[in-house]
Amino acid sequence: MVRSARGAAPERSLSDAVRRVQRTTGGHILGAERVPYDGRDINRVKYMDDRGRVRYMDDPAPARSQPRAPRSDMSSLRGDNP
């Protein structure tokens, strides 16, 4: 299991993501990178499917340890709420 530099939650490695996409799709892997998404980094793998189309697959992110807290300032964003 790989841990982040900060020692926080475990992360999925990029090489594991590439192997997972190769196994599930059978496609030719063109590239892979870590990209920011929803406040965390995810693995995005670019591959070519059996019909020659280039596709992207995001490695499923692990579930959050704590749900997001609701925003208390939402009513101020909309002018139609009392």
C-alpha positions as CSV (number, residue, x, y, z in Angstrom):
1,M,0.0,0.0,0.0
2,V,1.4,3.4,-0.9
3,R,1.0,6.4,1.4
4,S,1.0,10.0,0.4
5,A,4.0,12.2,1.3
6,R,2.0,13.7,4.2
7,G,1.3,10.2,5.6
8,A,-2.4,10.7,5.4
9,A,-4.8,8.3,3.6
10,P,-3.5,5.5,1.4
11,E,-3.4,6.2,-2.4
12,R,-3.6,4.0,-5.4
13,S,-0.4,4.0,-7.4
14,L,-0.4,5.1,-11.0
15,S,1.1,1.8,-12.1
16,D,-1.7,-0.1,-10.4
17,A,-4.2,2.1,-12.2
18,V,-2.5,1.3,-15.5
19,R,-2.6,-2.5,-14.8
20,R,-6.3,-2.3,-13.8
21,V,-7.3,-0.4,-17.0
22,Q,-5.3,-2.8,-19.2
23,R,-7.0,-5.8,-17.5
24,T,-10.5,-4.4,-17.7
25,T,-10.4,-2.9,-21.2
26,G,-7.8,-5.0,-23.0
27,G,-6.8,-1.7,-24.8
28,H,-3.4,-0.3,-25.6
29,I,-2.2,2.1,-22.9
30,L,-1.2,5.5,-24.3
31,G,-0.4,7.3,-21.1
32,A,-1.3,7.9,-17.5
33,E,-1.2,10.9,-15.2
34,R,-2.3,12.1,-11.8
35,V,-4.8,15.0,-12.1
36,P,-6.5,17.1,-9.4
37,Y,-10.2,16.4,-9.0
38,D,-12.6,17.4,-6.2
39,G,-9.8,18.4,-3.9
40,R,-7.7,15.3,-4.4
41,D,-5.5,13.7,-7.0
42,I,-6.9,10.8,-9.1
43,N,-5.2,8.6,-11.7
44,R,-6.3,9.2,-15.3
45,V,-5.3,6.6,-17.9
46,K,-5.5,7.2,-21.6
47,Y,-5.9,4.1,-23.8
48,M,-6.9,3.0,-27.3
49,D,-9.9,0.6,-27.5
50,D,-10.3,-2.3,-29.9
51,R,-11.9,-0.1,-32.5
52,G,-9.0,2.4,-32.5
53,R,-10.8,5.1,-30.4
54,V,-8.8,7.0,-27.8
55,R,-10.5,6.9,-24.4
56,Y,-9.8,8.0,-20.9
57,M,-10.6,6.1,-17.7
58,D,-10.4,7.6,-14.2
59,D,-9.3,5.2,-11.6
60,P,-12.1,4.9,-9.0
61,A,-11.2,7.0,-6.0
62,P,-11.4,5.5,-2.6
63,A,-14.4,6.6,-0.5
64,R,-14.0,9.6,1.7
65,S,-13.4,8.8,5.3
66,Q,-15.7,11.6,6.4
67,P,-18.6,13.1,4.4
68,R,-18.5,16.7,3.4
69,A,-20.0,19.1,5.8
70,P,-23.0,21.0,4.3
71,R,-22.2,24.6,3.5
72,S,-24.0,27.0,5.8
73,D,-23.5,30.0,3.4
74,M,-25.5,28.5,0.6
75,S,-28.5,30.8,1.1
76,S,-26.3,33.9,0.6
77,L,-25.4,32.6,-2.9
78,R,-28.9,32.7,-4.1
79,G,-30.9,35.9,-3.9
80,D,-34.4,34.2,-3.9
81,N,-34.1,32.5,-0.4
82,P,-35.4,34.4,2.6
